[in-house]
Amino acid sequence: MTPIIQLQTAGGVKVETWLTLGEVVGVHISNALLKEDVYDSAGAQPILLGGEPSDYFAIDRAHRFRMVRRA
């Protein structure tokens, strides 16, 4: 089953935005994108959809940064 949920405001008013949830049933990753058993996101050169219908963004090494997480 794939749930499709109409979103609503904090006040409970329904909006014309929907959330579709699905199940990943398979993933295929090229061995060339595994560096020491870690997926090389920048190496895959993914394209992401932005906030506007025609806005797209790329992930690349030039914009990579590290953030240390506290335990």
CHARMM-style PDB file with segment names, atoms N, HN, CA, C and O in Angstrom:
ATOM      1  N   MET     1       0.830  -1.179   0.000  1.00  0.00      PROA
ATOM      2  CA  MET     1       0.000   0.000   0.000  1.00  0.00      PROA
ATOM      3  C   MET     1       0.880   1.251   0.000  1.00  0.00      PROA
ATOM      4  O   MET     1       1.859   1.319   0.744  1.00  0.00      PROA
ATOM      5  N   THR     2       0.543   2.223  -0.816  1.00  0.00      PROA
ATOM      6  HN  THR     2      -0.252   2.168  -1.420  1.00  0.00      PROA
ATOM      7  CA  THR     2       1.260   3.491  -0.866  1.00  0.00      PROA
ATOM      8  C   THR     2       0.361   4.573  -0.295  1.00  0.00      PROA
ATOM      9  O   THR     2      -0.605   4.972  -0.945  1.00  0.00      PROA
ATOM     10  N   PRO     3       0.656   5.062   0.919  1.00  0.00      PROA
ATOM     11  CA  PRO     3      -0.179   6.118   1.490  1.00  0.00      PROA
ATOM     12  C   PRO     3      -0.002   7.442   0.751  1.00  0.00      PROA
ATOM     13  O   PRO     3       1.121   7.840   0.440  1.00  0.00      PROA
ATOM     14  N   ILE     4      -1.099   8.110   0.476  1.00  0.00      PROA
ATOM     15  HN  ILE     4      -2.011   7.787   0.729  1.00  0.00      PROA
ATOM     16  CA  ILE     4      -1.106   9.449  -0.102  1.00  0.00      PROA
ATOM     17  C   ILE     4      -1.890  10.319   0.867  1.00  0.00      PROA
ATOM     18  O   ILE     4      -3.082  10.101   1.086  1.00  0.00      PROA
ATOM     19  N   ILE     5      -1.211  11.314   1.451  1.00  0.00      PROA
ATOM     20  HN  ILE     5      -0.243  11.492   1.273  1.00  0.00      PROA
ATOM     21  CA  ILE     5      -1.779  12.090   2.544  1.00  0.00      PROA
ATOM     22  C   ILE     5      -1.887  13.555   2.132  1.00  0.00      PROA
ATOM     23  O   ILE     5      -0.914  14.149   1.668  1.00  0.00      PROA
ATOM     24  N   GLN     6      -3.072  14.132   2.304  1.00  0.00      PROA
ATOM     25  HN  GLN     6      -3.862  13.650   2.681  1.00  0.00      PROA
ATOM     26  CA  GLN     6      -3.227  15.560   2.046  1.00  0.00      PROA
ATOM     27  C   GLN     6      -2.712  16.313   3.271  1.00  0.00      PROA
ATOM     28  O   GLN     6      -3.118  16.033   4.399  1.00  0.00      PROA
ATOM     29  N   LEU     7      -1.820  17.267   3.037  1.00  0.00      PROA
ATOM     30  HN  LEU     7      -1.491  17.495   2.121  1.00  0.00      PROA
ATOM     31  CA  LEU     7      -1.240  18.024   4.143  1.00  0.00      PROA
ATOM     32  C   LEU     7      -2.202  19.098   4.616  1.00  0.00      PROA
ATOM     33  O   LEU     7      -3.140  19.482   3.918  1.00  0.00      PROA
ATOM     34  N   GLN     8      -1.936  19.570   5.831  1.00  0.00      PROA
ATOM     35  HN  GLN     8      -1.174  19.258   6.398  1.00  0.00      PROA
ATOM     36  CA  GLN     8      -2.776  20.608   6.416  1.00  0.00      PROA
ATOM     37  C   GLN     8      -1.927  21.576   7.221  1.00  0.00      PROA
ATOM     38  O   GLN     8      -0.789  21.278   7.583  1.00  0.00      PROA
ATOM     39  N   THR     9      -2.499  22.739   7.495  1.00  0.00      PROA
ATOM     40  HN  THR     9      -3.423  22.982   7.201  1.00  0.00      PROA
ATOM     41  CA  THR     9      -1.802  23.739   8.294  1.00  0.00      PROA
ATOM     42  C   THR     9      -1.797  23.302   9.755  1.00  0.00      PROA
ATOM     43  O   THR     9      -2.444  22.325  10.132  1.00  0.00      PROA
ATOM     44  N   ALA    10      -1.048  24.053  10.573  1.00  0.00      PROA
ATOM     45  HN  ALA    10      -0.522  24.846  10.267  1.00  0.00      PROA
ATOM     46  CA  ALA    10      -1.027  23.761  12.007  1.00  0.00      PROA
ATOM     47  C   ALA    10      -2.419  23.897  12.609  1.00  0.00      PROA
ATOM     48  O   ALA    10      -2.724  23.269  13.622  1.00  0.00      PROA
ATOM     49  N   GLY    11      -3.267  24.720  11.985  1.00  0.00      PROA
ATOM     50  HN  GLY    11      -3.020  25.231  11.162  1.00  0.00      PROA
ATOM     51  CA  GLY    11      -4.636  24.901  12.465  1.00  0.00      PROA
ATOM     52  C   GLY    11      -5.616  23.861  11.954  1.00  0.00      PROA
ATOM     53  O   GLY    11      -6.803  23.914  12.277  1.00  0.00      PROA
ATOM     54  N   GLY    12      -5.126  22.902  11.150  1.00  0.00      PROA
ATOM     55  HN  GLY    12      -4.162  22.859  10.887  1.00  0.00      PROA
ATOM     56  CA  GLY    12      -5.983  21.819  10.668  1.00  0.00      PROA
ATOM     57  C   GLY    12      -6.667  22.078   9.343  1.00  0.00      PROA
ATOM     58  O   GLY    12      -7.490  21.271   8.910  1.00  0.00      PROA
ATOM     59  N   VAL    13      -6.348  23.189   8.683  1.00  0.00      PROA
ATOM     60  HN  VAL    13      -5.680  23.845   9.035  1.00  0.00      PROA
ATOM     61  CA  VAL    13      -6.951  23.497   7.387  1.00  0.00      PROA
ATOM     62  C   VAL    13      -6.183  22.760   6.296  1.00  0.00      PROA
ATOM     63  O   VAL    13      -4.963  22.889   6.197  1.00  0.00      PROA
ATOM     64  N   LYS    14      -6.901  21.982   5.472  1.00  0.00      PROA
ATOM     65  HN  LYS    14      -7.893  21.877   5.553  1.00  0.00      PROA
ATOM     66  CA  LYS    14      -6.248  21.231   4.404  1.00  0.00      PROA
ATOM     67  C   LYS    14      -5.721  22.177   3.335  1.00  0.00      PROA
ATOM     68  O   LYS    14      -6.354  23.182   3.011  1.00  0.00      PROA
ATOM     69  N   VAL    15      -4.545  21.842   2.786  1.00  0.00      PROA
ATOM     70  HN  VAL    15      -4.031  21.025   3.049  1.00  0.00      PROA
ATOM     71  CA  VAL    15      -3.932  22.613   1.710  1.00  0.00      PROA
ATOM     72  C   VAL    15      -3.824  21.732   0.472  1.00  0.00      PROA
ATOM     73  O   VAL    15      -3.967  20.513   0.562  1.00  0.00      PROA
ATOM     74  N   GLU    16      -3.576  22.336  -0.664  1.00  0.00      PROA
ATOM     75  HN  GLU    16      -3.460  23.326  -0.736  1.00  0.00      PROA
ATOM     76  CA  GLU    16      -3.485  21.588  -1.926  1.00  0.00      PROA
ATOM     77  C   GLU    16      -2.095  20.998  -2.124  1.00  0.00      PROA
ATOM     78  O   GLU    16      -1.522  21.109  -3.208  1.00  0.00      PROA
ATOM     79  N   THR    17      -1.560  20.382  -1.100  1.00  0.00      PROA
ATOM     80  HN  THR    17      -2.025  20.293  -0.219  1.00  0.00      PROA
ATOM     81  CA  THR    17      -0.252  19.739  -1.154  1.00  0.00      PROA
ATOM     82  C   THR    17      -0.394  18.333  -0.600  1.00  0.00      PROA
ATOM     83  O   THR    17      -1.068  18.113   0.406  1.00  0.00      PROA
ATOM     84  N   TRP    18       0.242  17.395  -1.263  1.00  0.00      PROA
ATOM     85  HN  TRP    18       0.789  17.574  -2.081  1.00  0.00      PROA
ATOM     86  CA  TRP    18       0.096  15.991  -0.890  1.00  0.00      PROA
ATOM     87  C   TRP    18       1.457  15.372  -0.608  1.00  0.00      PROA
ATOM     88  O   TRP    18       2.466  15.770  -1.192  1.00  0.00      PROA
ATOM     89  N   LEU    19       1.474  14.412   0.278  1.00  0.00      PROA
ATOM     90  HN  LEU    19       0.655  14.089   0.752  1.00  0.00      PROA
ATOM     91  CA  LEU    19       2.673  13.640   0.605  1.00  0.00      PROA
ATOM     92  C   LEU    19       2.423  12.203   0.183  1.00  0.00      PROA
ATOM     93  O   LEU    19       1.446  11.589   0.613  1.00  0.00      PROA
ATOM     94  N   THR    20       3.294  11.664  -0.653  1.00  0.00      PROA
ATOM     95  HN  THR    20       4.088  12.163  -1.002  1.00  0.00      PROA
ATOM     96  CA  THR    20       3.188  10.274  -1.077  1.00  0.00      PROA
ATOM     97  C   THR    20       4.346   9.500  -0.474  1.00  0.00      PROA
ATOM     98  O   THR    20       5.506   9.869  -0.659  1.00  0.00      PROA
ATOM     99  N   LEU    21       4.042   8.438   0.240  1.00  0.00      PROA
ATOM    100  HN  LEU    21       3.100   8.138   0.390  1.00  0.00      PROA
ATOM    101  CA  LEU    21       5.059   7.589   0.853  1.00  0.00      PROA
ATOM    102  C   LEU    21       5.137   6.277   0.089  1.00  0.00      PROA
ATOM    103  O   LEU    21       4.117   5.724  -0.322  1.00  0.00      PROA
ATOM    104  N   GLY    22       6.346   5.788  -0.095  1.00  0.00      PROA
ATOM    105  HN  GLY    22       7.175   6.237   0.239  1.00  0.00      PROA
ATOM    106  CA  GLY    22       6.515   4.532  -0.807  1.00  0.00      PROA
ATOM    107  C   GLY    22       7.581   3.679  -0.162  1.00  0.00      PROA
ATOM    108  O   GLY    22       8.282   4.122   0.747  1.00  0.00      PROA
ATOM    109  N   GLU    23       7.700   2.464  -0.633  1.00  0.00      PROA
ATOM    110  HN  GLU    23       7.130   2.104  -1.372  1.00  0.00      PROA
ATOM    111  CA  GLU    23       8.669   1.510  -0.117  1.00  0.00      PROA
ATOM    112  C   GLU    23       9.761   1.283  -1.156  1.00  0.00      PROA
ATOM    113  O   GLU    23       9.463   1.017  -2.320  1.00  0.00      PROA
ATOM    114  N   VAL    24      11.009   1.386  -0.748  1.00  0.00      PROA
ATOM    115  HN  VAL    24      11.251   1.602   0.198  1.00  0.00      PROA
ATOM    116  CA  VAL    24      12.124   1.082  -1.633  1.00  0.00      PROA
ATOM    117  C   VAL    24      12.268  -0.433  -1.670  1.00  0.00      PROA
ATOM    118  O   VAL    24      12.487  -1.069  -0.639  1.00  0.00      PROA
ATOM    119  N   VAL    25      12.146  -1.001  -2.847  1.00  0.00      PROA
ATOM    120  HN  VAL    25      11.968  -0.485  -3.685  1.00  0.00      PROA
ATOM    121  CA  VAL    25      12.223  -2.454  -2.956  1.00  0.00      PROA
ATOM    122  C   VAL    25      13.536  -2.931  -3.566  1.00  0.00      PROA
ATOM    123  O   VAL    25      13.802  -4.132  -3.607  1.00  0.00      PROA
ATOM    124  N   GLY    26      14.356  -1.997  -4.038  1.00  0.00      PROA
ATOM    125  HN  GLY    26      14.139  -1.021  -4.004  1.00  0.00      PROA
ATOM    126  CA  GLY    26      15.650  -2.380  -4.583  1.00  0.00      PROA
ATOM    127  C   GLY    26      16.503  -1.159  -4.849  1.00  0.00      PROA
ATOM    128  O   GLY    26      15.994  -0.101  -5.218  1.00  0.00      PROA
ATOM    129  N   VAL    27      17.802  -1.307  -4.660  1.00  0.00      PROA
ATOM    130  HN  VAL    27      18.216  -2.166  -4.360  1.00  0.00      PROA
ATOM    131  CA  VAL    27      18.752  -0.228  -4.915  1.00  0.00      PROA
ATOM    132  C   VAL    27      19.930  -0.812  -5.676  1.00  0.00      PROA
ATOM    133  O   VAL    27      20.451  -1.866  -5.311  1.00  0.00      PROA
ATOM    134  N   HSD    28      20.343  -0.138  -6.719  1.00  0.00      PROA
ATOM    135  HN  HSD    28      19.919   0.718  -7.016  1.00  0.00      PROA
ATOM    136  CA  HSD    28      21.487  -0.577  -7.497  1.00  0.00      PROA
ATOM    137  C   HSD    28      22.534   0.532  -7.468  1.00  0.00      PROA
ATOM    138  O   HSD    28      22.256   1.660  -7.874  1.00  0.00      PROA
ATOM    139  N   ILE    29      23.722   0.220  -6.995  1.00  0.00      PROA
ATOM    140  HN  ILE    29      23.948  -0.696  -6.665  1.00  0.00      PROA
ATOM    141  CA  ILE    29      24.810   1.180  -6.904  1.00  0.00      PROA
ATOM    142  C   ILE    29      26.028   0.598  -7.615  1.00  0.00      PROA
ATOM    143  O   ILE    29      26.415  -0.548  -7.384  1.00  0.00      PROA
ATOM    144  N   SER    30      26.614   1.404  -8.473  1.00  0.00      PROA
ATOM    145  HN  SER    30      26.300   2.334  -8.660  1.00  0.00      PROA
ATOM    146  CA  SER    30      27.830   0.975  -9.154  1.00  0.00      PROA
ATOM    147  C   SER    30      28.956   0.797  -8.130  1.00  0.00      PROA
ATOM    148  O   SER    30      29.129   1.637  -7.246  1.00  0.00      PROA
ATOM    149  N   ASN    31      29.701  -0.265  -8.245  1.00  0.00      PROA
ATOM    150  HN  ASN    31      29.561  -0.947  -8.963  1.00  0.00      PROA
ATOM    151  CA  ASN    31      30.850  -0.480  -7.350  1.00  0.00      PROA
ATOM    152  C   ASN    31      31.859   0.656  -7.445  1.00  0.00      PROA
ATOM    153  O   ASN    31      32.606   0.905  -6.498  1.00  0.00      PROA
ATOM    154  N   ALA    32      31.887   1.346  -8.580  1.00  0.00      PROA
ATOM    155  HN  ALA    32      31.280   1.144  -9.349  1.00  0.00      PROA
ATOM    156  CA  ALA    32      32.812   2.467  -8.754  1.00  0.00      PROA
ATOM    157  C   ALA    32      32.469   3.633  -7.825  1.00  0.00      PROA
ATOM    158  O   ALA    32      33.316   4.489  -7.569  1.00  0.00      PROA
ATOM    159  N   LEU    33      31.223   3.671  -7.315  1.00  0.00      PROA
ATOM    160  HN  LEU    33      30.536   2.975  -7.523  1.00  0.00      PROA
ATOM    161  CA  LEU    33      30.806   4.746  -6.413  1.00  0.00      PROA
ATOM    162  C   LEU    33      30.979   4.389  -4.943  1.00  0.00      PROA
ATOM    163  O   LEU    33      30.592   5.164  -4.068  1.00  0.00      PROA
ATOM    164  N   LEU    34      31.551   3.233  -4.665  1.00  0.00      PROA
ATOM    165  HN  LEU    34      31.865   2.603  -5.375  1.00  0.00      PROA
ATOM    166  CA  LEU    34      31.828   2.850  -3.279  1.00  0.00      PROA
ATOM    167  C   LEU    34      33.307   3.062  -3.012  1.00  0.00      PROA
ATOM    168  O   LEU    34      34.156   2.386  -3.593  1.00  0.00      PROA
ATOM    169  N   LYS    35      33.607   3.994  -2.142  1.00  0.00      PROA
ATOM    170  HN  LYS    35      32.918   4.543  -1.670  1.00  0.00      PROA
ATOM    171  CA  LYS    35      34.987   4.305  -1.754  1.00  0.00      PROA
ATOM    172  C   LYS    35      35.175   3.848  -0.315  1.00  0.00      PROA
ATOM    173  O   LYS    35      34.630   4.458   0.605  1.00  0.00      PROA
ATOM    174  N   GLU    36      35.936   2.788  -0.114  1.00  0.00      PROA
ATOM    175  HN  GLU    36      36.378   2.293  -0.862  1.00  0.00      PROA
ATOM    176  CA  GLU    36      36.138   2.203   1.214  1.00  0.00      PROA
ATOM    177  C   GLU    36      34.791   1.877   1.858  1.00  0.00      PROA
ATOM    178  O   GLU    36      34.575   2.151   3.039  1.00  0.00      PROA
ATOM    179  N   ASP    37      33.893   1.292   1.074  1.00  0.00      PROA
ATOM    180  HN  ASP    37      34.069   1.069   0.115  1.00  0.00      PROA
ATOM    181  CA  ASP    37      32.549   0.886   1.504  1.00  0.00      PROA
ATOM    182  C   ASP    37      31.634   2.051   1.886  1.00  0.00      PROA
ATOM    183  O   ASP    37      30.644   1.845   2.589  1.00  0.00      PROA
ATOM    184  N   VAL    38      31.947   3.271   1.436  1.00  0.00      PROA
ATOM    185  HN  VAL    38      32.751   3.438   0.866  1.00  0.00      PROA
ATOM    186  CA  VAL    38      31.111   4.444   1.671  1.00  0.00      PROA
ATOM    187  C   VAL    38      30.667   4.981   0.310  1.00  0.00      PROA
ATOM    188  O   VAL    38      31.484   5.130  -0.599  1.00  0.00      PROA
ATOM    189  N   TYR    39      29.378   5.270   0.173  1.00  0.00      PROA
ATOM    190  HN  TYR    39      28.715   5.149   0.911  1.00  0.00      PROA
ATOM    191  CA  TYR    39      28.817   5.777  -1.075  1.00  0.00      PROA
ATOM    192  C   TYR    39      29.357   7.171  -1.377  1.00  0.00      PROA
ATOM    193  O   TYR    39      29.298   8.054  -0.521  1.00  0.00      PROA
ATOM    194  N   ASP    40      29.874   7.375  -2.565  1.00  0.00      PROA
ATOM    195  HN  ASP    40      29.922   6.658  -3.260  1.00  0.00      PROA
ATOM    196  CA  ASP    40      30.443   8.649  -3.008  1.00  0.00      PROA
ATOM    197  C   ASP    40      29.333   9.485  -3.654  1.00  0.00      PROA
ATOM    198  O   ASP    40      29.129   9.423  -4.867  1.00  0.00      PROA
ATOM    199  N   SER    41      28.623  10.262  -2.841  1.00  0.00      PROA
ATOM    200  HN  SER    41      28.789  10.313  -1.856  1.00  0.00      PROA
ATOM    201  CA  SER    41      27.485  11.051  -3.332  1.00  0.00      PROA
ATOM    202  C   SER    41      27.882  12.004  -4.444  1.00  0.00      PROA
ATOM    203  O   SER    41      27.208  12.066  -5.473  1.00  0.00      PROA
ATOM    204  N   ALA    42      28.971  12.750  -4.256  1.00  0.00      PROA
ATOM    205  HN  ALA    42      29.518  12.699  -3.421  1.00  0.00      PROA
ATOM    206  CA  ALA    42      29.394  13.713  -5.271  1.00  0.00      PROA
ATOM    207  C   ALA    42      29.809  13.009  -6.554  1.00  0.00      PROA
ATOM    208  O   ALA    42      29.590  13.530  -7.647  1.00  0.00      PROA
ATOM    209  N   GLY    43      30.403  11.836  -6.430  1.00  0.00      PROA
ATOM    210  HN  GLY    43      30.582  11.412  -5.542  1.00  0.00      PROA
ATOM    211  CA  GLY    43      30.829  11.083  -7.603  1.00  0.00      PROA
ATOM    212  C   GLY    43      29.667  10.645  -8.472  1.00  0.00      PROA
ATOM    213  O   GLY    43      29.829  10.464  -9.679  1.00  0.00      PROA
ATOM    214  N   ALA    44      28.503  10.472  -7.875  1.00  0.00      PROA
ATOM    215  HN  ALA    44      28.372  10.619  -6.895  1.00  0.00      PROA
ATOM    216  CA  ALA    44      27.307  10.069  -8.628  1.00  0.00      PROA
ATOM    217  C   ALA    44      26.704  11.234  -9.406  1.00  0.00      PROA
ATOM    218  O   ALA    44      25.894  11.016 -10.307  1.00  0.00      PROA
ATOM    219  N   GLN    45      27.085  12.461  -9.075  1.00  0.00      PROA
ATOM    220  HN  GLN    45      27.744  12.638  -8.343  1.00  0.00      PROA
ATOM    221  CA  GLN    45      26.601  13.677  -9.726  1.00  0.00      PROA
ATOM    222  C   GLN    45      25.063  13.745  -9.770  1.00  0.00      PROA
ATOM    223  O   GLN    45      24.481  13.922 -10.840  1.00  0.00      PROA
ATOM    224  N   PRO    46      24.406  13.603  -8.599  1.00  0.00      PROA
ATOM    225  CA  PRO    46      22.937  13.644  -8.604  1.00  0.00      PROA
ATOM    226  C   PRO    46      22.403  15.047  -8.882  1.00  0.00      PROA
ATOM    227  O   PRO    46      23.065  16.047  -8.604  1.00  0.00      PROA
ATOM    228  N   ILE    47      21.206  15.099  -9.430  1.00  0.00      PROA
ATOM    229  HN  ILE    47      20.668  14.287  -9.656  1.00  0.00      PROA
ATOM    230  CA  ILE    47      20.489  16.341  -9.686  1.00  0.00      PROA
ATOM    231  C   ILE    47      19.256  16.327  -8.788  1.00  0.00      PROA
ATOM    232  O   ILE    47      18.548  15.322  -8.713  1.00  0.00      PROA
ATOM    233  N   LEU    48      19.000  17.449  -8.106  1.00  0.00      PROA
ATOM    234  HN  LEU    48      19.574  18.265  -8.167  1.00  0.00      PROA
ATOM    235  CA  LEU    48      17.871  17.539  -7.187  1.00  0.00      PROA
ATOM    236  C   LEU    48      16.884  18.596  -7.650  1.00  0.00      PROA
ATOM    237  O   LEU    48      17.286  19.634  -8.177  1.00  0.00      PROA
ATOM    238  N   LEU    49      15.608  18.344  -7.460  1.00  0.00      PROA
ATOM    239  HN  LEU    49      15.282  17.502  -7.032  1.00  0.00      PROA
ATOM    240  CA  LEU    49      14.570  19.317  -7.761  1.00  0.00      PROA
ATOM    241  C   LEU    49      14.500  20.325  -6.628  1.00  0.00      PROA
ATOM    242  O   LEU    49      14.463  19.946  -5.458  1.00  0.00      PROA
ATOM    243  N   GLY    50      14.481  21.619  -6.973  1.00  0.00      PROA
ATOM    244  HN  GLY    50      14.511  21.926  -7.924  1.00  0.00      PROA
ATOM    245  CA  GLY    50      14.421  22.676  -5.970  1.00  0.00      PROA
ATOM    246  C   GLY    50      12.991  23.058  -5.645  1.00  0.00      PROA
ATOM    247  O   GLY    50      12.054  22.317  -5.944  1.00  0.00      PROA
ATOM    248  N   GLY    51      12.830  24.224  -5.027  1.00  0.00      PROA
ATOM    249  HN  GLY    51      13.591  24.826  -4.784  1.00  0.00      PROA
ATOM    250  CA  GLY    51      11.518  24.668  -4.578  1.00  0.00      PROA
ATOM    251  C   GLY    51      10.570  25.071  -5.697  1.00  0.00      PROA
ATOM    252  O   GLY    51       9.364  24.847  -5.592  1.00  0.00      PROA
ATOM    253  N   GLU    52      11.081  25.648  -6.744  1.00  0.00      PROA
ATOM    254  HN  GLU    52      12.060  25.830  -6.830  1.00  0.00      PROA
ATOM    255  CA  GLU    52      10.245  26.060  -7.877  1.00  0.00      PROA
ATOM    256  C   GLU    52      10.231  24.939  -8.919  1.00  0.00      PROA
ATOM    257  O   GLU    52      11.182  24.161  -8.987  1.00  0.00      PROA
ATOM    258  N   PRO    53       9.190  24.841  -9.719  1.00  0.00      PROA
ATOM    259  CA  PRO    53       9.077  23.739 -10.684  1.00  0.00      PROA
ATOM    260  C   PRO    53      10.241  23.605 -11.665  1.00  0.00      PROA
ATOM    261  O   PRO    53      10.506  22.508 -12.157  1.00  0.00      PROA
ATOM    262  N   SER    54      10.943  24.709 -11.957  1.00  0.00      PROA
ATOM    263  HN  SER    54      10.728  25.600 -11.558  1.00  0.00      PROA
ATOM    264  CA  SER    54      12.042  24.619 -12.913  1.00  0.00      PROA
ATOM    265  C   SER    54      13.407  24.778 -12.255  1.00  0.00      PROA
ATOM    266  O   SER    54      14.405  24.947 -12.956  1.00  0.00      PROA
ATOM    267  N   ASP    55      13.476  24.727 -10.924  1.00  0.00      PROA
ATOM    268  HN  ASP    55      12.665  24.590 -10.355  1.00  0.00      PROA
ATOM    269  CA  ASP    55      14.752  24.856 -10.206  1.00  0.00      PROA
ATOM    270  C   ASP    55      15.371  23.491  -9.941  1.00  0.00      PROA
ATOM    271  O   ASP    55      14.753  22.621  -9.327  1.00  0.00      PROA
ATOM    272  N   TYR    56      16.591  23.323 -10.411  1.00  0.00      PROA
ATOM    273  HN  TYR    56      17.092  24.030 -10.909  1.00  0.00      PROA
ATOM    274  CA  TYR    56      17.328  22.086 -10.170  1.00  0.00      PROA
ATOM    275  C   TYR    56      18.704  22.436  -9.629  1.00  0.00      PROA
ATOM    276  O   TYR    56      19.250  23.496  -9.938  1.00  0.00      PROA
ATOM    277  N   PHE    57      19.258  21.549  -8.828  1.00  0.00      PROA
ATOM    278  HN  PHE    57      18.815  20.688  -8.577  1.00  0.00      PROA
ATOM    279  CA  PHE    57      20.561  21.768  -8.234  1.00  0.00      PROA
ATOM    280  C   PHE    57      21.406  20.511  -8.389  1.00  0.00      PROA
ATOM    281  O   PHE    57      20.882  19.399  -8.450  1.00  0.00      PROA
ATOM    282  N   ALA    58      22.718  20.703  -8.452  1.00  0.00      PROA
ATOM    283  HN  ALA    58      23.143  21.607  -8.403  1.00  0.00      PROA
ATOM    284  CA  ALA    58      23.648  19.580  -8.537  1.00  0.00      PROA
ATOM    285  C   ALA    58      24.457  19.508  -7.245  1.00  0.00      PROA
ATOM    286  O   ALA    58      24.703  20.525  -6.598  1.00  0.00      PROA
ATOM    287  N   ILE    59      24.861  18.313  -6.885  1.00  0.00      PROA
ATOM    288  HN  ILE    59      24.661  17.486  -7.411  1.00  0.00      PROA
ATOM    289  CA  ILE    59      25.759  18.111  -5.749  1.00  0.00      PROA
ATOM    290  C   ILE    59      27.148  17.905  -6.319  1.00  0.00      PROA
ATOM    291  O   ILE    59      27.351  17.070  -7.201  1.00  0.00      PROA
ATOM    292  N   ASP    60      28.116  18.679  -5.806  1.00  0.00      PROA
ATOM    293  HN  ASP    60      27.952  19.358  -5.090  1.00  0.00      PROA
ATOM    294  CA  ASP    60      29.484  18.477  -6.267  1.00  0.00      PROA
ATOM    295  C   ASP    60      30.467  18.656  -5.115  1.00  0.00      PROA
ATOM    296  O   ASP    60      30.110  19.170  -4.055  1.00  0.00      PROA
ATOM    297  N   ARG    61      31.688  18.233  -5.332  1.00  0.00      PROA
ATOM    298  HN  ARG    61      31.978  17.816  -6.194  1.00  0.00      PROA
ATOM    299  CA  ARG    61      32.707  18.279  -4.282  1.00  0.00      PROA
ATOM    300  C   ARG    61      33.052  19.708  -3.847  1.00  0.00      PROA
ATOM    301  O   ARG    61      33.466  19.920  -2.707  1.00  0.00      PROA
ATOM    302  N   ALA    62      32.889  20.680  -4.737  1.00  0.00      PROA
ATOM    303  HN  ALA    62      32.553  20.507  -5.663  1.00  0.00      PROA
ATOM    304  CA  ALA    62      33.238  22.063  -4.425  1.00  0.00      PROA
ATOM    305  C   ALA    62      32.383  22.632  -3.293  1.00  0.00      PROA
ATOM    306  O   ALA    62      32.813  23.564  -2.614  1.00  0.00      PROA
ATOM    307  N   HSD    63      31.190  22.093  -3.077  1.00  0.00      PROA
ATOM    308  HN  HSD    63      30.841  21.336  -3.629  1.00  0.00      PROA
ATOM    309  CA  HSD    63      30.294  22.604  -2.041  1.00  0.00      PROA
ATOM    310  C   HSD    63      30.203  21.673  -0.836  1.00  0.00      PROA
ATOM    311  O   HSD    63      29.304  21.810  -0.007  1.00  0.00      PROA
ATOM    312  N   ARG    64      31.107  20.757  -0.744  1.00  0.00      PROA
ATOM    313  HN  ARG    64      31.837  20.646  -1.418  1.00  0.00      PROA
ATOM    314  CA  ARG    64      31.119  19.818   0.383  1.00  0.00      PROA
ATOM    315  C   ARG    64      31.664  20.505   1.633  1.00  0.00      PROA
ATOM    316  O   ARG    64      32.598  21.302   1.548  1.00  0.00      PROA
ATOM    317  N   PHE    65      31.091  20.203   2.772  1.00  0.00      PROA
ATOM    318  HN  PHE    65      30.332  19.556   2.840  1.00  0.00      PROA
ATOM    319  CA  PHE    65      31.619  20.656   4.049  1.00  0.00      PROA
ATOM    320  C   PHE    65      31.391  19.563   5.072  1.00  0.00      PROA
ATOM    321  O   PHE    65      30.538  18.696   4.883  1.00  0.00      PROA
ATOM    322  N   ARG    66      32.136  19.602   6.130  1.00  0.00      PROA
ATOM    323  HN  ARG    66      32.829  20.306   6.283  1.00  0.00      PROA
ATOM    324  CA  ARG    66      32.013  18.606   7.187  1.00  0.00      PROA
ATOM    325  C   ARG    66      31.433  19.265   8.431  1.00  0.00      PROA
ATOM    326  O   ARG    66      31.732  20.419   8.738  1.00  0.00      PROA
ATOM    327  N   MET    67      30.606  18.518   9.132  1.00  0.00      PROA
ATOM    328  HN  MET    67      30.362  17.581   8.882  1.00  0.00      PROA
ATOM    329  CA  MET    67      30.019  18.996  10.363  1.00  0.00      PROA
ATOM    330  C   MET    67      30.183  17.886  11.410  1.00  0.00      PROA
ATOM    331  O   MET    67      29.713  16.763  11.225  1.00  0.00      PROA
ATOM    332  N   VAL    68      30.848  18.220  12.492  1.00  0.00      PROA
ATOM    333  HN  VAL    68      31.230  19.131  12.643  1.00  0.00      PROA
ATOM    334  CA  VAL    68      31.065  17.235  13.544  1.00  0.00      PROA
ATOM    335  C   VAL    68      29.797  17.166  14.407  1.00  0.00      PROA
ATOM    336  O   VAL    68      29.278  18.185  14.862  1.00  0.00      PROA
ATOM    337  N   ARG    69      29.324  15.957  14.612  1.00  0.00      PROA
ATOM    338  HN  ARG    69      29.746  15.129  14.242  1.00  0.00      PROA
ATOM    339  CA  ARG    69      28.117  15.766  15.434  1.00  0.00      PROA
ATOM    340  C   ARG    69      28.528  15.357  16.846  1.00  0.00      PROA
ATOM    341  O   ARG    69      29.408  14.517  17.037  1.00  0.00      PROA
ATOM    342  N   ARG    70      27.892  15.951  17.798  1.00  0.00      PROA
ATOM    343  HN  ARG    70      27.177  16.633  17.644  1.00  0.00      PROA
ATOM    344  CA  ARG    70      28.155  15.580  19.185  1.00  0.00      PROA
ATOM    345  C   ARG    70      27.450  14.274  19.507  1.00  0.00      PROA
ATOM    346  O   ARG    70      26.353  14.010  19.016  1.00  0.00      PROA
ATOM    347  N   ALA    71      28.083  13.472  20.325  1.00  0.00      PROA
ATOM    348  HN  ALA    71      28.975  13.686  20.724  1.00  0.00      PROA
ATOM    349  CA  ALA    71      27.499  12.173  20.697  1.00  0.00      PROA
ATOM    350  C   ALA    71      26.425  12.328  21.743  1.00  0.00      PROA
ATOM    351  OT1 ALA    71      25.831  11.337  22.169  1.00  0.00      PROA
TER     352      ALA     71
END
